[in-house]
Amino acid sequence: MTQCDEVMMNDTLIKELADVAKDAALLQGVLMRIQETPNSSELVTYAPFTLFPTPVPKAVFLQALAVQTHYNTLVDKISQDTDFLEEALSSTIAVDDFTARLFKLHQQILKEGRSQSIVLGLNRSDYMLDQRDDGSSSLKQIEINTFAASFGGLSSRTPDVHRHVLKVAGRLEESQNILDNNPAAGLARAVAKAWELYGSERAVVMFLVEESQRNIFDQRYIESELWKRYCGRGAVLEETSQQLYDGQEVAVVYFRNGYMPQNYISEQTWDARLLMERSLAVKCPDISTHLAGTKKVQQVLTRPGVLEKFFPDQPQVVEQIRATFAGLYTLDMGPEGDKTVTMALEEPDRYVLKPQREGGGNNIYGSEICQVLQGVKGSTERMAYILMDKIHPAPVQNYLLRRDAPLQLNNCLSELGVFGTYVRQGKDMVMNECVGHLLRTKSSEHSDGGVAAGVAVLDNPLLI
């Protein structure tokens, strides 16, 4: 039994530490608005988080950081390859109305000509550690988020919370192993670089957000870093969900909203997206980068020879990226897709069925895979999905601290996210960085869902 295990067995100490942790989270600004009143700026609580940091093998953690700049490059290359995007998404846009509408917008922009040569990418690549038979772990990518990659702000505030908890618990040495982490500063640095290259000191940076947003503080920390570090020379920050210009020139549009079908409730909202894509503003992401982050593109990248197309003279880069791939399978019509359907129906617990949706809570597991595939297996509707090998991380025990939730020990699974940023002007990549990490942990009883969906909680890696 480790010293941390001994702490977990002491109920009285756990209750005391939970109170200490919650106060520390509030002091550090690990905040969300209360669900019952998401529009109120006066009623807040701590964002859900683990009582203790979660052990993560140092080697796989460093592997995830090291590959991030290559993923940044890959996303950018995909966004520029119109033929690849069209071929990769051809089956999906035939059956998925939302992806088809996005692709139509992409084609319209290509036809008219891109209005801005500056490209800004704020990505997050998500992984789980797949447990091998020998007890070691391998890093396997779940997805890459090219649109509204969240929790860079709040994850910048959590290290000091866990350091304090471990100190109070008498675990001083372990507290010193909590890594510094400030994705908010790195994300802001990339936004500021794009703004600077745009070249107008009076132009504004616009955050496009939902009208009702519990997770507003995650965005505010990035905004705060912009104000604090980069925008003292006349730039103005604005937050609006209604107008693009509002009387001022916009240098950068940072989308934190617009990745789900329900974000486009009318033709007016689609017109607004087109207006922004046509504008001179730097879009984060632009429509091509939005499409580069789809599940179907992720699946196509695992096919033999595809990575080599994007990195023709860099076999080591191809090897680094490919090492993180989980098994991904097409459901397109034809023998290959038929084989995938058979595999999934015979052993549904080995796989995850993924639609072309973002935001968490969309994936399909277990017996539900059979229900869905039985209904679409002979139809082109199945092409709206991809199939992925289910990843099996080793469970750990921890306490998940949520407002009004009981304090109890849970078997937990964790997901590691790595933030990457890049800025390209024309053909020149002027910035390409890995800027931090995010660890999210959830009870093993939940198959899917993130922090914003109310399933996972914020965490920190304790490197071992």
N, C-alpha and C positions, 0 to 999 in steps of 0.2 A: 504493500500500500504506500503510495506516495504521500508527501506532506499535504498536497492539495486535496487528496482523497480523504485524509484525516480531517481536514477543515470541513469538507462536505458532510461528514458524518456527525458533526456537532450542530444540532438543531438551533440551540440558543445563539451560537456564534453566527450561523447563517442568517437568522432574522436580523441580528445587529448589522451584519455586513450588507444585507439588502437595503436597510435604511440608509446606511452610509453611502452605498452605491447610487441610490436614487437622488440623494442630495448632491452628490458629486456630479451626476449627469446634469442636474438643473444648474449647478454652478458653472459647468463647462459649456452650457448652451446646447446640450444634446436634446433638442426640443421638437415637438410637433404640436400643431393645434389639436384641440380635442375633437373627436369624431362627431359628437353631437352638435358642435358649433364650429364647423371648419372655416367659416367666414369671419369669425371673431378674432381680432388681434389681441384680445385681452385674456382669453382662456386657453392656456397651453399646459402640456404635461411633458414628461420626459419621453423621448422616442424609445421604443422597446429595445432592450439590450440584454446580453448575458451577464450573469453575476461575475463569472470568471472568464478570462481569455481561454481560447481553445488551442491545444497543442497542434502545431503544424510542422511537418518535417522541413527542415531548412533547405534541403536540396531541391525539393519540388517547388517551394516558394520562390527560390532564386531562379529556377527554370521559368516560372511564369513571368517574372519581371523581365528576364533576358529576352524572351520571345516577343514582348509587346511592341517594340519598335518595328519588328518585321511584320506583325499584324497591321500596324498603322500603314506601312508601305503597301501591303497587300490590298487593304480596303481602298486606298487611294488609286492603285492601279486598276482595280476592278471598276471603280466609278468612271474611269476614263475609257474603258473598253466597251464601246456600245454594242459591238457584235457579240461579245461574250455575255453581256447582260441580256440581250434579246434571246440568245439561244438558251441560256440557263433558265430564264423565266417563261419561255414560250408555253410550256404545259400549264404552269401555274396561272398565268393570266387568262388562259382559256376557261378556267373554272372558278377562279377567285376574283370576285368583282372588285374588292378593295385594292388588291395588288394590280389588277388590270387598270383601274383608274389612275393609280400612281404612275404606272408605266406609260399610259397615254399622256400624262402631264410631262413625263420625261421626254417622250418623243416630240412633243410640241416645243419644248425648250431647245432640243437639238436642232429642230427644223428652223427655228427663229435665230438660233445662235446664242451661245452662253454669253450673258452680259457682263460677267465678272470673272477675271482670271485668278483671283485669290480664292483658295479653298481652305476651309477650316474644319478639322476633324477632332471631335472629342469623343473617344470611344471607351468602351469597357468590355474586356474579354473575360468571360466567366468560366470557371472550372470547378470540378470536383476531383477529389483524390480517390482513384479506383483502387480498392484493396486487392492486392495480389495474394495468391495462395501461400507465398512465403512470408507474408506479413508486411511486406513493403508496399508502398503506394506509387501509382503512376498518375501523372497529371493528364486529365482528359477535359477537353473544352466542351462546355454545354452550348454556348452561343457567343456571338460578338454583338454588342449593342452599339450601333452607329447613330442612334437617335435618342436624345434625352437620357443618356446614361447617368443614373441618379446616385445619390448618397456620397458623392465626392465631398460635399460640404460637411455633413454630419460625421462622416468617418474621419474627418480631420480633427474632430473634437473628442473622440472616444479614447485615444491612448491614455490620456491623463486620468480618465475615470478608472480604468483597470489598473493603472499603476497605483493609484490611491487605495483601491480595494485590496490589492495584494500587500501593500505596506501595512494597512490596518490589520490584515490577517497574519502579519508576521512573516510574510514571504518577500523580504526585501530583495534578495538576489533575483528572484523571478520577476519582480517589478521592473528591474533594470533591463530585462530582456524584452519588454514591450517596445516595439519599434516606433520611432517618430514617423508620422504619416500626415501629409498635408496635401491631398489631391486638390483641394479648393484653390490653393495658390498656383499649382501647375495648370489647372484648367483656366484660371484667370489670366495666367501668363500667355497662353495661346490665344485667348480672345483678344487680349491687349495687342498682341503681335499682328493679328489680322486687322484690328482697328488702325494700328500705326501704318500698315502697308496701304490701307485704304486712302490715307493721306489728307483727311480733312479734320482739323482740330475741333471744329464745332459739331461734327457729326456725332450721333448717339449710338450707344449699344442698346438693343432692344431684347429683353427677355420675353418670349411668348409663352404665357403660362395659362393654366386653367383658371377659370373664374373662382372656383371653389377648390382650395388646395391646402390639405393638412400639412403637406411636406414642404411648406414655403421656406422654412429656415434652411433647408438644404441648399436652396437656390440663393437665399440671402447671403450665405457665407461666401459664395463665389462673387456675388455683387460687392460684398464688403471688401474682398481682396482686390477687386478692380478699383474701387474708390481709394483704398488705402495705398496701393502700390503703384498704380499705373495711370490713373485718370486725373491727375492734377493739372493737366495742360489744356483744359478747356473742354474735355469730353463730358458728355452728360449721359447718365444711365437712366433708362426708363423701363417701366414694367407695365405692359398693356396686353390685353387679349382682344383688342378691338381694331385699332388702326395701325397701319404700317408707319406712317409718317407723323401724324399728329402735329403737323406744322414744322417738323424738323427733319433734317437729312439723317438717314439711318445708315451707319457704316456696317454694322453686324447685326444679324437676326439670329439669336440663340433660341432654338426651338426646345422648349420643355413640354410641349403639347403638340399633338398632330400625328401621332403614330398609330391611333386606333380608329376603326370605322366610325365609332360614336363621336369622334372629334369633328366629323364632317357631316353636320346635321342638315345641311341645305346646299343648294348650288352656290349660294353666297360664300360659304366657307371654302368651297373648292376654288371659287374665283379669287378669294383672298390668298390662298396658297399659290395660285398661278401668278398673282400680282407680285408676291414676294420673290418667287423664282425668277420672274422677268426683271426685277429691280437690280440696280447696281450694288445693292447691299451684299456683303459676304454672308452666305447662308450656312448655318451649322445645324443639321447637315443640309447640303443641297439635295435635290431630288435624286441625283445619280448615286450619291453616298447613302441616302435613305434605302434605295433598292439594293445596294451592295450588302446591306445587313440582313437581308431576308433569309429565312430558314432554307429555302430552295437553293440559294447561292452557296450557303454553307455545305449543303449536301453535295452539290456538283463539284466543289473544291476537293472533295476526298477521292474523286475519280483519278485513276492513274494518268500521269502526264499533265494534269491541269496546273498544279503548282509550278511545274517546270516552265510552263508557258509564261508565267509572271516573273519567275526568277531563273532565266535561261542559263546563266553562268554562275549560279550561286547554289551549288548542291548542299552546302552546309545549312543555308537558310531554309531550303526546302525540307531538309531533315529535321531542323528544329521545329518548324511549324507542323509537319506531318506527325511528329512524335506526340503532339497534343490532341490529335484527332480521335474521337470515338467512332465506332462503326456507324455509318449513315447510309440509308438505302432509299432508292427512288420508289415511288408509287405510280410512276407514269404508266400509261397503257403499253402492253407488250410483255414479252417473256420475263424481262428483268423485274418489272413491277409485279407481275403475277407471282414470281418467286418470293418477293418481299411480303405480299399478302399471305401466302402460305406459311412463311416463317412466323409472322406475327400471330396468326390464328392458332398455330400449333403450340407456341410458347409465349403467350402474351406478357408474362411476367419478366421476360428478358429484355423487353423493349419499352420505348416511350414513343407515342404517336404525337407529332407536332404539326399544328396548323400554322399558317403564315401570319401569326399575330404576336404582338409585343405587349409588355405590361404585366406579365405574371398571371398564373392561374389558368392558362389556356391549354396546357398539355394534357394528354389522355393516357391513362395507365390501366394495367391489369385487365379485368373482365370488360371494362368499358372499351378497350381497344377492339375486342371481339364484336361488341355491339355496333360500334361505328363502322368497322370494316365489313361486317356482314351486310350492312346496308348499302355500302358503296363499292364493294369489291369488283363488281362487273360494270361499273359506271365510271365515266371520266371524272366524277366528283372526287374520286380518291386522289387525283393529282393535286388537290389542294393541300395535301399533307406530305410529310416525310416521316420516315421511321428511323429511330436512333437506338443504339444499344443502351440499355439501362446501366448507369454507373453505380457502383456499390462502394460508397465510402465507409470507413470504419466508424461506428457510432461512438460517441463520447457522452459522458454524463455532465449535465450542467443545469443551472437554474435560469429560466427565462423570465426576465422582469418586465411585466406589462402592467399598465394601470388597471386596477380592479381585478387582477388575475391572482389566483392562489399561488403561494410560494411552494413549489414542489420540484423534486428532482426529475429530470427528463432524460431519456435517451435521445441524443441530438445528432444531426447531420449538418455539415457545414459546406459552404460554397465560397470559393475565393474569386474575387473580381480584381482585375488589374486595369488601372486607368492609363490611357495613352492619348497623346495629343500630337497633332501635326498641322503645319501651315505650309501650303504650297502656293507659289506665285508663278503662273505660267508653267514652265517646265522645271523650275527650281524649287526643291524642297528646302525651305528656310528654317524649319523647325520639325523635329521628330523626337519625341520624348516619352518615356514612361514616368508618370508623375505621382504614382501612389497606388494604394490597394484598398480593398474593402473585403471584410469577412462577414458573411451572414450565416446565421445558425437557426435551425428550426427543429421542432420535435420530429422524431423519425416517423411518427404516425401521419404526418402530412407529406404527400407526394410532391406538391407543387405550390408555388406562391412565394412572393418576396415580402420585404418589410412593408412596403406601401399597401400590399394586399392583406396585411394583418396576420401573416403566417410566420415569416422569418423575423429575426431580431438582429440588431447590430452586434458585432463581436470584434475581437482583435486576435491576430495570430500570436501565439507564444511559441517561438521557434525552438525546435528540439533537434 
